Amino acid sequence: MACLKLPSVFSSESSSSHVLCVDNSTNGLVHFFYYVFNFLNNSFGDAGVDAKLGIRKFRLSDWERYWKLLDEQPSPSRAFSDLFWAALPWESFQNDLGEIHMLDIGCGQGVYAKKFSIFSGDRISSYAGLDVRAYNEWRQFQERDISFSTFDGENLSQHIPTRTNLIVSQSALEHIPKDLYLFQQIHDWTQKNPRPILQLHLIPSAYGLRLFRLHGVRQYTPRTISRITRIFNDASVSILFELGGRVSNELHLKFITDPLRKGKGDRRYQDPEEYAHRLKDAVRRDMDAPTTVPSFYALAVASSFSSSLFHPNHAENWFDRPRQNIP
């Protein structure tokens, strides 16, 4: 998802305070200030964290059962993201939500329309993809329960389908300059629709500044994520899952970031067998180790839920539940 250009550098409607976007930018001065602003923004990651925000490590003991659902040669953070999506307690979500009607913010080409159907065990009753630009690939989807539309990257509320009860995003929020404004609209919409509504947003951690370099507007920390969760504290529960860790980050740097920076190309495709082996090893080791430098975060916000599944102390149970219908 390419982000929009804004005339002002700072905004109170941004979780990072700045809205400097470097997508498609070749301006060296802009790049310099992007690094400065994000370095400073990421430097106080655990200060002033929302006391109501539950923070848990994403730990999945049987992750290899889901490995076949991943794309070939995914980056480490994308591997963890897709393992997270695949291992979610979709059966329980459906019990709480009823028919699942999904809105995917920043859907890009729409590849996750089919992925979410697979990950959920075909539990998505309808999927609506939303992005700031239209993609030719959208025309390939002929199913009646899959639709796509565009929005300006800021004014979201008028584009939320009436039946929506699951709002998701994958690697999109970092491209939205005024992300707090977007979440305020979601909050207001949930208040007007007092029924169980779940949000799941996967976003880069502070370490992403090193991994992804010039990318979007920002990275996220527990402190800046708390600026989002406090919007929902009146009637919601928020849980933050830490994905990946040190070994995965080192693998990304060695095979993707550093070779591309040096103009040598992406090593994943030059040494596919070695990368595939090392990726599995990184996932295994980071699943078992304490998280000190997560690669990514998964933010869950549950509004108007009574289910104990969304109590922060029960979050680990999301991934310990037996699942019989893995494709």
Rosetta blueprint (number, residue, H / E / L):
1 M L
2 A L
3 C L
4 L L
5 K L
6 L L
7 P L
8 S L
9 V L
10 F E
11 S L
12 S L
13 E L
14 S L
15 S L
16 S L
17 S L
18 H E
19 V L
20 L L
21 C L
22 V L
23 D L
24 N L
25 S L
26 T L
27 N L
28 G H
29 L H
30 V H
31 H H
32 F H
33 F H
34 Y H
35 Y H
36 V H
37 F H
38 N H
39 F H
40 L H
41 N H
42 N H
43 S L
44 F L
45 G L
46 D L
47 A L
48 G L
49 V L
50 D L
51 A L
52 K L
53 L L
54 G E
55 I E
56 R E
57 K E
58 F L
59 R L
60 L L
61 S L
62 D L
63 W H
64 E H
65 R H
66 Y H
67 W H
68 K H
69 L H
70 L L
71 D L
72 E L
73 Q L
74 P L
75 S L
76 P H
77 S H
78 R H
79 A H
80 F H
81 S H
82 D H
83 L H
84 F H
85 W H
86 A H
87 A H
88 L L
89 P L
90 W H
91 E H
92 S H
93 F H
94 Q H
95 N H
96 D H
97 L H
98 G L
99 E L
100 I E
101 H E
102 M E
103 L E
104 D E
105 I E
106 G L
107 C L
108 G L
109 Q L
110 G L
111 V H
112 Y H
113 A H
114 K H
115 K H
116 F H
117 S H
118 I H
119 F H
120 S L
121 G L
122 D L
123 R L
124 I E
125 S E
126 S E
127 Y E
128 A E
129 G E
130 L E
131 D E
132 V L
133 R L
134 A L
135 Y L
136 N H
137 E H
138 W H
139 R H
140 Q H
141 F L
142 Q L
143 E L
144 R L
145 D L
146 I E
147 S E
148 F E
149 S E
150 T E
151 F L
152 D L
153 G L
154 E L
155 N L
156 L L
157 S H
158 Q H
159 H H
160 I L
161 P L
162 T L
163 R L
164 T L
165 N L
166 L E
167 I E
168 V E
169 S E
170 Q E
171 S L
172 A L
173 L H
174 E H
175 H H
176 I L
177 P L
178 K L
179 D H
180 L H
181 Y H
182 L H
183 F H
184 Q H
185 Q H
186 I H
187 H H
188 D H
189 W H
190 T H
191 Q H
192 K H
193 N L
194 P L
195 R L
196 P L
197 I E
198 L E
199 Q E
200 L E
201 H E
202 L E
203 I E
204 P E
205 S E
206 A L
207 Y L
208 G H
209 L H
210 R H
211 L H
212 F L
213 R L
214 L L
215 H L
216 G L
217 V L
218 R L
219 Q L
220 Y E
221 T L
222 P H
223 R H
224 T H
225 I H
226 S H
227 R H
228 I H
229 T H
230 R H
231 I H
232 F H
233 N L
234 D L
235 A L
236 S E
237 V E
238 S E
239 I E
240 L E
241 F E
242 E E
243 L E
244 G L
245 G L
246 R H
247 V H
248 S H
249 N H
250 E H
251 L H
252 H H
253 L H
254 K H
255 F H
256 I H
257 T H
258 D H
259 P H
260 L H
261 R H
262 K L
263 G L
264 K L
265 G L
266 D L
267 R H
268 R H
269 Y H
270 Q H
271 D L
272 P H
273 E H
274 E H
275 Y H
276 A H
277 H H
278 R H
279 L H
280 K H
281 D H
282 A H
283 V H
284 R H
285 R H
286 D H
287 M H
288 D H
289 A L
290 P L
291 T L
292 T L
293 V L
294 P L
295 S L
296 F E
297 Y E
298 A E
299 L E
300 A E
301 V E
302 A E
303 S E
304 S L
305 F L
306 S L
307 S L
308 S H
309 L H
310 F H
311 H L
312 P H
313 N H
314 H H
315 A H
316 E H
317 N H
318 W H
319 F H
320 D L
321 R L
322 P L
323 R L
324 Q L
325 N L
326 I L
327 P L
